[in-house]
């Protein structure tokens, strides 16, 4: 039981960390870090500055962990592995290529641009899916109203006739009876 509670707690922590480091927050983080690194401020000092500027405790915790790891000699890309659920393999590869090539500031700025494009594309996609979802919901509500209120009144007309009903009509009657109860 304790193991299950620990896993639930860990999942909740990861979820809250993801909320603290949304795509918008990552964009701001990478752009700020890029700006500081391009100003010839060491990576560890840049991370410390960003950590002190942040008010959100979860974001501060993540940046602090990155800063401590970098301060102990780890590369930023390796430090990000500890938060792989936030910094995916593409992000880590971008950072690693910047570290190897000596163009970390450019790579971080590129990551900020990528996060902005991702966020905008996601917003457009959600916007495009809202209208079909509303139409689908309205259709389901309309069909439910027909099956529960209208069809039961028409069923007596069908059942009063001596003509055998088609299969589809019998299925609709059965569905209407099931929903009406």
VEXDREN-914906 format. One line per 3 residues: number of its first residue (from 1); their letters; for each residue x, z, y of N, C-alpha, C. Coordinates in steps of 0.001 Angstrom, whole numbers, plus 524288, in hexadecimal, padded with zeros to 5 digits. Each point is the difference from the previous one (the first is absolute). Example, Ala and Ser with C-alpha at 12.3 -4.5 7.8 and 13.67 -1.06 7.14 Angstrom:
! VEXDREN-914906
1) AS) 83386 81E78 7E9C6 7FC86 80000 804A6 80384 80000 804B0  7FEA2 7FD30 8041A 80334 8003C 804A6 7FCFE 802DA 80442
//
This chain:
! VEXDREN-914906
1) XXX) 8033B 80000 7FB56 7FCC5 80000 804AA 80365 80000 804E7  8043A 8030A 7FFD2 80383 80054 8047D 80289 7FAAF 8010F  8015F 7FD37 7FBC9 80265 7FADC 8007C 7FC41 7FC22 8029B
4) XXX) 7FAF7 80054 7FE92 7FC0F 7FC8F 8024E 7FF67 8012A 805D2  7FFEA 80507 80161 7FF90 80182 80583 804BE 7FE31 80322  80493 8003B 7FDA3 804B6 7FE24 802AA 7FFB5 7FA26 80100
7) XXX) 7FE0D 7FD09 7FC1F 7FF75 7FA5A 800AB 7FBF9 7FEAF 8042B  7FBB7 802E2 80020 7FC02 7FF25 8040B 80248 80132 80558  802E6 8044A 80064 8026E 8017C 804EA 803F5 7FBE5 801C3
10) XXX) 8030E 7FDFD 7FC4C 803DF 7FBF6 8013C 7FD47 7FAFF 801D3  7FBC2 7FE8C 7FD6D 7FD0E 7FB5A 80193 7FDB0 800B3 8056C  7FDFD 804A4 80118 7FDDD 8011C 80527 80441 7FFBE 80426
13) XXX) 80494 80227 7FEC9 80468 7FFBA 803AA 80177 7FA57 80127  80037 7FCD2 7FBF4 8015C 7FA7D 800BF 7FBE1 7FD3E 80350  7FB09 8011E 7FEF2 7FBC8 7FDA7 80309 8007C 8018A 805BE
16) XXX) 800F5 804F7 80109 80082 801C7 80569 804E3 7FDC3 8028E  8043A 7FF6B 7FD01 804B4 7FD81 8020D 7FEE1 7FA54 8017B  7FD02 7FD4A 7FCA9 7FEA2 7FA94 80126 7FCB8 7FFA2 804F1
19) XXX) 7FC90 803D2 800D2 7FCD5 8000C 804B9 80377 800DB 804CF  803E8 8035B 7FF72 8038E 8010D 8045A 80368 7FB4B 8012F  80117 7FCCF 7FC0E 80366 7FB74 800AA 7FCF5 7FB00 7FEE3
22) XXX) 7FBD6 7FF3A 802D3 7FCD8 7FB3B 7FF77 8033B 7FB4B 801C0  7FDD8 7FB63 7FF5D 802C9 7FB3D 80199 80147 80035 805DD  7FC61 801FE 8031E 800F3 8007A 805AC 80467 803DB 80110
25) XXX) 7FFF7 80466 7FD2F 80415 803E9 800B9 80553 7FDF8 7FE2A  80006 7FCF2 7FBCA 804E4 7FDAE 7FE2E 80210 7FC23 80409  7FC7B 7FCF8 80246 8019F 7FC47 80410 802A8 802DF 8047A
28) XXX) 7FD99 80425 801D3 8023B 80313 8044D 80533 8026C 7FE60  80030 80217 7FB38 804C9 80278 7FE0C 8047E 7FC14 7FFC0  7FF0E 7FB79 7FD99 8042A 7FC1A 7FF73 801AA 7FDD2 8054C
31) XXX) 7FC47 7FF2D 80384 80162 7FDF3 80528 8033C 80402 80307  7FE6B 804ED 7FFCF 802EE 80420 802BC 8056E 800AB 7FDB0  8004B 80002 7FAD2 80515 80096 7FD67 8037F 7FB59 8013B
34) XXX) 7FDC3 7FB62 80025 802FA 7FB50 80162 8023D 8006E 80583  7FCB3 801D5 80392 801AE 80095 8056B 80488 803E1 8006D  7FF8B 8046E 7FD4A 80418 803FE 8004D 8050E 7FE22 7FD71
37) XXX) 7FF90 7FD69 7FB7F 804AE 7FE1A 7FD47 802A4 7FBBA 80337  7FCE5 7FCA0 80275 80255 7FBD7 80332 802A4 80232 804E3  7FE93 804C3 8018F 8027F 80293 80470 804EF 802F1 7FE49
40) XXX) 801EB 7FED9 7FB55 804C6 80253 7FDCE 7FF95 805E6 7FF2C  7FB57 801D5 7FEE7 7FF44 80573 7FE6F 80043 8000B 7FA11  802E3 803C0 7FDE3 800A2 8001E 7FA49 7FAA4 8006E 7FD5E
43) XXX) 7FFCA 7FE38 7FB2D 7FB12 7FFFB 7FD25 7FDEA 80589 7FF4F  8035C 803AF 7FE9D 7FE55 8056B 7FF41 7FDED 80249 8051A  802BD 7FEF1 80453 7FE30 801EF 80517 7FAE5 7FD60 8019B
46) XXX) 7FF7B 7FAFB 7FEDF 7FB29 7FD30 8013C 7FB63 8025B 7FD0D  800D7 8011C 7FB02 7FBD6 80262 7FCE1 7FEAA 80573 80200  80402 802E7 8019E 7FF0E 8053B 80223 7FCD9 7FFAA 80512
49) XXX) 80145 7FC37 8034A 7FD08 7FF49 804DE 7FA49 7FEBA 7FEC8  7FF2F 7FC6D 7FC5B 7FA9D 7FE8E 7FE94 7FD18 8049B 7FD93  802B9 80319 7FCE7 7FD86 80486 7FD93 7FE48 803E8 8042A
52) XXX) 80355 800F1 803D9 7FEB6 803C1 8041B 7FB98 7FE03 80387  7FF8A 7FADB 80097 7FBE5 7FDCF 80351 7FAA4 80033 7FD6F  7FFD7 80030 7FAE3 7FB0B 7FFDC 7FD39 7FD6F 80555 7FFD1
55) XXX) 7FAE9 7FFF9 800ED 7FCFA 804D3 7FFD9 7FD7A 800D3 7FAA2  7FF09 7FBBB 7FD28 7FD5E 8005B 7FAEA 803A7 80280 7FBFC  7FE68 80465 7FDAA 8037F 802C5 7FC66 8018A 7FCD5 7FB2C
58) XXX) 7FC75 7FCF8 7FDDC 80149 7FCED 7FB53 803F9 7FBC5 8014F  7FF40 7FD74 80467 803A5 7FBE9 80199 80553 8026E 80136  7FFF3 80480 80279 804F1 802BD 80126 802DC 8015D 7FAF2
61) XXX) 7FD06 801B5 7FC10 8025C 80179 7FAFD 802B9 7FB47 7FD84  7FD63 7FB81 80023 80230 7FB4C 7FD9E 804E0 7FE48 802F2  7FFA1 7FFC5 8052C 8047D 7FE54 80326 80479 803E4 7FF72
64) XXX) 7FEBC 80505 7FFC2 80405 80401 7FF52 802D9 7FF41 7FACB  7FD0E 7FECF 7FBE7 80265 7FF1D 7FAE0 80399 7FB3C 80038  7FE3C 7FBDC 802A1 8034D 7FB55 80094 804F7 8015A 8030B
67) XXX) 7FF58 80301 80420 80473 8016B 8035F 803F7 80346 7FD00  7FE24 803C6 7FD01 80389 8035B 7FCF3 802DB 7FCB3 7FBED  7FD33 7FC7E 7FD79 80274 7FCAC 7FC05 80436 7FC88 80267
70) XXX) 7FECC 7FDA4 80470 803D3 7FCA3 802A8 8049B 80342 801E6  7FEDE 804B6 801F2 80420 80382 801D4 803AD 80192 7FB8B  7FDF4 8002D 7FB3A 80330 8015F 7FB75 802CC 7FB4A 7FDB2
73) XXX) 7FF91 7FB81 80290 802FE 7FB6F 7FE58 7FCEE 7FBE4 7FD0B  7FAFB 800EB 7FF07 7FCDC 7FC01 7FD5F 7FEBA 7FB9F 803D1  7FF25 7FB67 7FDE5 7FE35 7FBBB 80356 7FA34 800D6 8011C
76) XXX) 7FE0F 7FDB3 8042A 7FA7D 8007D 8015C 7FC99 7FDA3 7FBBB  801B4 7FB94 7FDDF 7FCE6 7FD7C 7FBE0 7FF89 80387 7FB37  80433 802D0 7FEB1 7FFCE 80392 7FB91 7FCB7 804CB 80149
79) XXX) 8005F 801E2 804CF 7FCE2 80485 801A0 7FA28 7FEBC 7FFC2  7FEA7 7FB1C 80104 7FA85 7FE5B 7FFDA 7FDCF 7FFF4 7FA7A  8035D 7FFE9 7FC0A 7FE36 80002 7FA8F 7FCE3 804FE 7FEE3
82) XXX) 8016B 80451 80290 7FD39 804ED 7FF35 7FA46 7FF8E 801B0  7FEE6 7FC42 80365 7FAAE 7FF1A 801DB 7FE6A 7FA63 7FEC1  800D4 7FE7A 7FB19 7FEE6 7FA9F 7FE4F 7FA42 7FEA1 80092
85) XXX) 7FC8E 803D6 7FFED 7FA74 7FEF6 800BE 7FEB4 7FEBB 805AE  8039B 800FE 80385 7FF4E 7FE85 80585 80350 7FB39 80138  80508 80051 7FE94 803AB 7FBC3 80111 800AF 7FCE0 7FAF7
88) XXX) 7FD06 7FBD9 7FF71 80015 7FCFB 7FB22 80530 7FD1A 7FF56  80086 7FD55 7FBAF 804F1 7FD70 7FEAF 8016D 7FBB9 803E9  7FC2C 7FD60 80238 8011D 7FBF1 803EC 8025F 80275 804E0
91) XXX) 7FDBB 80450 801B4 80212 802C3 8049C 80587 801E6 7FEE7  800C9 80250 7FB6D 8053F 801FE 7FEAD 803F5 7FB8E 7FFA5  7FE5F 7FB85 7FDF1 80389 7FB7A 7FFA5 80164 7FDFB 80575
94) XXX) 7FC37 7FFE2 80386 8010E 7FE74 8056C 80416 8039C 8026F  7FF2B 8050D 7FF49 8039F 803D8 80241 8055F 7FF67 7FD8D  80034 7FF5C 7FAD7 8050D 7FF71 7FD4C 802E3 7FB25 801E9
97) XXX) 7FD2C 7FBA9 800BB 80298 7FB3B 801E4 8022E 800D1 8057C  7FD2B 8030D 8032B 801F7 8013A 80537 804C8 80378 7FFD2  8000B 803AD 7FC60 80484 80377 7FF70 804CB 7FCFA 7FE2A
100) XXX) 7FF3B 7FC80 7FC44 80466 7FD05 7FDD9 80224 7FC1F 803FB  7FC68 7FD61 802BD 801B3 7FBF6 803B4 801D3 80234 8053E  7FEF5 80500 800EA 80177 80251 80504 7FC19 7FEB5 8044C
103) XXX) 7FB6E 7FE23 7FE7D 7FBF6 7FE99 803D8 7FB0A 80336 7FF0A  800C1 8051A 7FF81 7FBA9 80377 7FEC7 7FBDD 7FFED 8044B  801A5 80008 804DD 7FC3A 8000D 80454 7FC6B 7FB37 7FFC1
106) XXX) 8023F 7FB72 7FED6 7FCD7 7FB3C 7FF9A 7FC37 8004C 7FB68  801D7 8020C 7FBA7 7FCA4 8007B 7FB62 7FB80 803CE 80101  8012C 80449 802BE 7FBE6 803CD 8013C 7FBF4 7FDA6 803B6
109) XXX) 801DF 7FCEF 803C8 7FC5B 7FD5C 80396 7FCAB 7FC11 7FCFC  80267 7FD57 7FC4C 7FD25 7FC4F 7FCB1 7FBDE 802D1 7FCBB  80161 80493 7FDFD 7FC33 8031D 7FD0C 7FB6C 801A6 80370
112) XXX) 80125 80177 804D5 7FBD2 80179 803A8 7FC58 7FB5D 800E2  80248 7FB5A 800B2 7FCCB 7FB4B 800B3 7FCC2 7FEDB 7FB25  80260 800B4 7FB61 7FD2F 7FF28 7FB18 7FB69 803C1 7FF7B
115) XXX) 800E5 804E6 8015D 7FBCE 803E3 7FFAC 7FB8C 7FEA3 803C1  80161 7FE0E 8048F 7FBFC 7FE77 803CB 7FCD1 7FB69 7FDDA  802A9 7FC0E 7FDD7 7FD3C 7FB85 7FDC3 7FC92 801A6 7FB67
118) XXX) 801FD 8037A 7FCBB 7FCFD 801FA 7FB8C 7FB13 802CA 801E1  8009C 80359 803E8 7FB99 802F4 80214 7FBE5 7FC5F 80258  801C5 7FC0E 802E4 7FC5A 7FC46 8025B 7FD31 7FCCA 7FBD8
121) XXX) 802DF 7FE49 7FC01 7FD93 7FCF7 7FBC8 7FC09 80352 7FD0F  8014B 804E9 7FF0B 7FC66 8037D 7FD47 7FB10 800C9 8033E  80098 80096 80517 7FB77 8009A 8036F 7FC82 7FB31 7FFE7
124) XXX) 80269 7FB64 80005 7FCF2 7FB29 7FFBF 7FD29 7FF89 7FAD3  802A7 8016B 7FBC4 7FD9C 7FFB0 7FACF 7FB50 803A9 7FF9A  8009E 804C0 801DE 7FBAA 803BF 7FFE6 7FB81 7FDEE 80352
127) XXX) 8014A 7FDD3 80485 7FBFA 7FDC7 8035E 7FD21 7FB82 7FD6D  802CC 7FCD4 7FD06 7FD92 7FB96 7FD52 7FC84 801CD 7FB80  80120 80477 7FDBD 7FCFD 801DF 7FB8C 7FB40 8033B 8018A
130) XXX) 7FFB2 8019E 804E6 7FBA4 80343 801AD 7FADF 7FD01 7FFC2  7FFCE 7FB48 8021A 7FB1F 7FCF2 80014 7FDEF 7FEF3 7FA82  8032C 7FE03 7FC60 7FDF3 7FF39 7FAB1 7FE2C 8051E 7FD74
133) XXX) 8029E 80449 80117 7FE69 80502 7FDC3 7FAA8 801A1 80219  7FF12 7FF22 80503 7FAF2 80153 80256 7FBB3 7FC92 7FDAB  80118 7FAF8 7FF6C 7FC25 7FC69 7FDB6 7FECB 8018F 7FA59
136) XXX) 80408 8014D 7FD08 7FF3F 801A9 7FA94 7FCB9 80500 7FFBF  80135 803BF 80355 7FD14 804E4 80019 7FA47 7FF06 80175  7FF18 7FCBD 803EE 7FAA6 7FEBF 8018F 7FD14 7FD52 7FB83
139) XXX) 8029C 7FC7D 7FD40 7FD9A 7FD58 7FB8D 7FE91 803CE 7FBAB  80381 803A1 7FEDF 7FEEF 803EF 7FBEB 7FB64 80379 80184  7FFCD 80174 804F2 7FBA6 80340 801D0 7FAD8 7FCFE 7FF97
142) XXX) 8001D 7FB11 80195 7FB4A 7FCC5 7FFBF 7FE1F 7FF43 7FA5C  80387 7FED1 7FC78 7FE8E 7FF52 7FA7B 7FDE6 80521 7FDC1  80261 80463 8016D 7FE29 80517 7FE20 7FA76 80116 801EC
145) XXX) 7FEF4 7FECA 804F3 7FABC 800CA 80222 7FC14 7FC93 7FD1D  80180 7FB22 7FF05 7FC7F 7FC80 7FD20 7FEE3 80214 7FA82  80421 801B3 7FD4B 7FF52 801D7 7FA9F 7FCE5 8050F 7FFAA
148) XXX) 8009A 8036D 803D4 7FD7E 8051E 7FFB2 7FA72 7FFEC 80240  7FF25 7FD07 80440 7FAEE 80050 802A6 7FC8C 7FB27 7FF5E  8023B 7FB58 8003C 7FCD5 7FB3F 7FFFA 7FEB0 7FE39 7FA77
151) XXX) 803D3 7FF8C 7FCAB 7FF1A 7FE02 7FAB8 7FC2B 8034D 7FCD2  8001D 80532 8006D 7FC31 802FD 7FCF3 7FA4F 7FE78 8013D  7FEEA 7FE70 804D7 7FAB3 7FE57 80162 7FEBA 7FAA6 7FDB5
154) XXX) 803FE 7FCA7 7FF65 7FF28 7FAC8 7FDD0 7FFE0 80000 7FA08  80225 803FD 7FDAF 80051 80037 7FA4C 7FA90 7FFFD 7FD90  7FC58 802A7 8027C 7FAB2 80037 7FDCB 7FD96 7FA8C 7FFB4
157) XXX) 80158 7FC88 803B2 7FE09 7FA9F 7FFE5 80247 7FD21 7FB47  80512 800AC 7FF1E 80288 7FD60 7FB9B 7FE0C 80213 7FAC3  7FF6F 80515 7FFAD 7FE71 8025F 7FB0C 7FA3A 7FEED 7FEB4
160) XXX) 7FCD0 7FEF3 80407 7FA7F 7FEDF 7FF26 7FF06 7FA91 7FDE4  803C0 7FC8D 80082 7FF47 7FAA6 7FE0B 80169 7FFC8 7FA34  7FDB1 7FC50 7FD41 80107 7FF8E 7FA66 80483 7FC4B 7FECD
163) XXX) 80291 7FE07 80413 80459 7FC58 7FF56 804F1 80329 7FEC4  80312 7FE57 7FC0F 804EC 802CB 7FEE7 803D4 7FF4D 80493  80273 8044C 80179 80392 7FFF0 80481 8056B 7FE19 7FE5A
166) XXX) 8029C 7FD15 8037D 8055F 7FE55 7FEDB 803A3 804C0 7FF9C  8046F 7FF31 7FD89 803C6 8043A 7FF2C 801BC 80268 80526  8013E 7FCD4 803E1 801F5 80208 804F7 7FBE4 8036A 802A7
169) XXX) 7FB0F 7FE7C 7FF8E 7FBCB 80316 80255 7FF84 8053B 7FD28  8005E 7FFF2 7FAD2 7FFBE 804DE 7FD06 80499 80397 80161  804A3 7FDB5 800F3 80494 80324 80185 7FF3F 80275 8055A
172) XXX) 7FDE3 7FD06 803AA 7FF0E 80217 80545 7FBF6 80468 7FFB6  7FBFB 7FF52 7FCD8 7FBFF 80415 7FF5E 80275 804EA 7FDA4  8034D 7FF59 7FC1B 8028E 8047A 7FD87 803A1 802CD 803E0
175) XXX) 802CA 7FCEE 80313 80388 8024B 803F4 7FCD6 802E7 8041F  7FBC0 7FDBD 801AA 7FCA4 80271 803E6 7FDB6 80517 7FDE0  7FE47 7FFED 7FB1C 7FDE6 804BC 7FD8D 80438 8043E 7FFB0
178) XXX) 804B8 7FE64 7FE98 80453 803C1 7FF93 8016F 80271 8052E  8000C 7FCE6 80423 8016A 8020E 80526 7FB8B 80325 80267  7FB37 7FE94 7FEA0 7FB78 802AD 80243 7FF36 80579 7FDE4
181) X) 8024F 80135 7FBA7 7FF35 80537 7FD9E 803B2 803F3 801E7
//
